[in-house]
Amino acid sequence: MAVPKRKSSKARRDKRRSSTWKLDAPQLTRCQKCGEFKLAHHVCKFCGTYNGKAILEPAE
């Protein structure tokens, strides 16, 4: 069974437990056509456009 050779310091332990590995919130951008917030590189849910072109029917 693996056992640590030395005690890990509090600083090393806290660095490992810190929020450095947590994910960030997704970046939101404004739609070019309707101005609603949407995920970058995704079709707008409100007007159905992507890169200024109509891709889907608008959601009601």
TINUMAR-915049 format. One record per atom (N, C-alpha, C, O): residue number from 0; x, y, z. Coordinates in steps of 0.2 Angstrom, whole numbers, m for minus. Example, Ala and Ser with C-alpha at 12.3 -4.5 7.8 and 13.67 -1.06 7.14 Angstrom:
2
PT   seq      c1      c2      c3
PT     0      66     m28      39
PT     0      62     m22      39
PT     0      66     m16      39
PT     0      71     m17      42
PT     1      64     m11      35
PT     1      68      m5      36
PT     1      64       0      39
PT     1      67       6      40
END
This chain:
60
PT   seq      c1      c2      c3
PT     0       4      m6       0
PT     0       0       0       0
PT     0       4       6       0
PT     0       9       6       4
PT     1       3      11      m4
PT     1       7      17      m5
PT     1       5      22       1
PT     1       0      23       3
PT     2      11      24       4
PT     2      11      28      10
PT     2      15      34       9
PT     2      21      33       6
PT     3      13      40      10
PT     3      18      46       9
PT     3      24      46      13
PT     3      24      44      19
PT     4      30      48      10
PT     4      36      47      14
PT     4      36      53      19
PT     4      39      52      25
PT     5      33      59      17
PT     5      33      65      22
PT     5      26      68      22
PT     5      22      67      17
PT     6      25      72      27
PT     6      19      75      28
PT     6      19      81      23
PT     6      23      85      22
PT     7      13      81      19
PT     7      12      87      15
PT     7      11      93      19
PT     7       7      93      24
PT     8      14      99      17
PT     8      13     105      20
PT     8       6     108      19
PT     8       3     106      14
PT     9       4     112      23
PT     9      m3     115      23
PT     9      m3     119      16
PT     9      m8     119      13
PT    10       2     123      14
PT    10       2     127       8
PT    10       1     122       2
PT    10      m3     124      m3
PT    11       5     117       2
PT    11       4     112      m4
PT    11      m3     109      m4
PT    11      m6     108      m9
PT    12      m5     107       2
PT    12     m12     104       2
PT    12     m17     109       0
PT    12     m22     107      m4
PT    13     m17     115       2
PT    13     m22     121       0
PT    13     m21     123      m7
PT    13     m26     124     m10
PT    14     m15     122     m10
PT    14     m15     124     m17
PT    14     m18     118     m21
PT    14     m22     120     m26
PT    15     m18     112     m19
PT    15     m21     107     m22
PT    15     m29     108     m22
PT    15     m33     106     m26
PT    16     m31     110     m16
PT    16     m38     110     m15
PT    16     m41     117     m17
PT    16     m47     118     m16
PT    17     m37     122     m20
PT    17     m40     128     m21
PT    17     m44     128     m27
PT    17     m45     123     m30
PT    18     m47     133     m29
PT    18     m51     134     m35
PT    18     m48     134     m42
PT    18     m51     136     m47
PT    19     m42     133     m42
PT    19     m38     133     m49
PT    19     m41     128     m54
PT    19     m40     130     m60
PT    20     m44     123     m52
PT    20     m46     118     m56
PT    20     m53     119     m58
PT    20     m56     115     m62
PT    21     m57     123     m55
PT    21     m64     124     m56
PT    21     m65     127     m63
PT    21     m61     131     m65
PT    22     m71     125     m66
PT    22     m73     128     m72
PT    22     m75     135     m72
PT    22     m78     137     m67
PT    23     m74     139     m77
PT    23     m77     146     m77
PT    23     m84     145     m80
PT    23     m86     141     m83
PT    24     m88     151     m79
PT    24     m94     151     m82
PT    24     m94     152     m90
PT    24     m89     155     m92
PT    25     m98     149     m94
PT    25     m98     150    m101
PT    25     m98     157    m103
PT    25    m102     161    m100
PT    26     m94     159    m108
PT    26     m94     165    m111
PT    26    m100     167    m115
PT    26    m101     163    m120
PT    27    m103     172    m114
PT    27    m109     174    m117
PT    27    m108     180    m122
PT    27    m104     184    m120
PT    28    m111     180    m128
PT    28    m110     185    m133
PT    28    m117     187    m135
PT    28    m122     184    m134
PT    29    m117     193    m138
PT    29    m124     196    m140
PT    29    m125     193    m147
PT    29    m120     193    m151
PT    30    m131     192    m149
PT    30    m133     190    m156
PT    30    m132     196    m160
PT    30    m134     201    m158
PT    31    m130     195    m166
PT    31    m129     200    m171
PT    31    m136     203    m173
PT    31    m137     209    m175
PT    32    m141     199    m174
PT    32    m147     200    m176
PT    32    m152     203    m171
PT    32    m155     209    m172
PT    33    m153     199    m166
PT    33    m158     201    m161
PT    33    m155     204    m154
PT    33    m159     207    m150
PT    34    m149     203    m153
PT    34    m146     206    m147
PT    34    m146     203    m141
PT    34    m144     205    m136
PT    35    m150     197    m141
PT    35    m150     192    m135
PT    35    m143     189    m134
PT    35    m139     188    m138
PT    36    m142     187    m127
PT    36    m136     184    m125
PT    36    m137     176    m128
PT    36    m142     173    m127
PT    37    m131     174    m131
PT    37    m131     167    m133
PT    37    m124     164    m132
PT    37    m119     168    m131
PT    38    m123     158    m132
PT    38    m116     155    m131
PT    38    m112     156    m138
PT    38    m115     156    m143
PT    39    m106     157    m137
PT    39    m102     159    m143
PT    39    m101     153    m147
PT    39    m101     147    m145
PT    40    m101     153    m154
PT    40    m101     148    m159
PT    40    m107     143    m158
PT    40    m106     137    m160
PT    41    m113     146    m156
PT    41    m119     142    m156
PT    41    m125     146    m160
PT    41    m124     152    m161
PT    42    m130     142    m162
PT    42    m135     146    m165
PT    42    m139     149    m160
PT    42    m140     147    m154
PT    43    m142     155    m161
PT    43    m146     159    m157
PT    43    m153     155    m156
PT    43    m156     154    m160
PT    44    m154     154    m149
PT    44    m161     151    m148
PT    44    m167     155    m149
PT    44    m172     153    m150
PT    45    m166     162    m149
PT    45    m172     166    m150
PT    45    m173     168    m157
PT    45    m179     168    m159
PT    46    m168     169    m161
PT    46    m170     171    m168
PT    46    m168     165    m173
PT    46    m170     166    m179
PT    47    m164     160    m171
PT    47    m162     155    m175
PT    47    m156     157    m180
PT    47    m156     153    m186
PT    48    m152     162    m179
PT    48    m147     163    m184
PT    48    m140     161    m181
PT    48    m139     161    m175
PT    49    m136     160    m186
PT    49    m129     159    m184
PT    49    m124     163    m189
PT    49    m125     162    m195
PT    50    m120     167    m187
PT    50    m116     171    m191
PT    50    m120     176    m196
PT    50    m117     177    m201
PT    51    m125     178    m193
PT    51    m129     182    m197
PT    51    m134     179    m203
PT    51    m137     182    m206
PT    52    m134     172    m203
PT    52    m138     169    m208
PT    52    m143     165    m204
PT    52    m142     162    m199
PT    53    m149     164    m207
PT    53    m155     160    m204
PT    53    m153     153    m205
PT    53    m152     150    m210
PT    54    m153     149    m199
PT    54    m152     142    m199
PT    54    m158     138    m197
PT    54    m160     133    m200
PT    55    m161     141    m192
PT    55    m167     137    m189
PT    55    m173     142    m189
PT    55    m173     148    m190
PT    56    m179     139    m188
PT    56    m185     143    m187
PT    56    m185     146    m180
PT    56    m183     143    m176
PT    57    m187     152    m179
PT    57    m187     155    m173
PT    57    m191     152    m168
PT    57    m197     149    m170
PT    58    m189     151    m162
PT    58    m193     148    m156
PT    58    m198     153    m154
PT    58    m197     159    m154
PT    59    m204     150    m153
PT    59    m210     154    m151
PT    59    m211     154    m143
PT    59    m215     158    m141
END
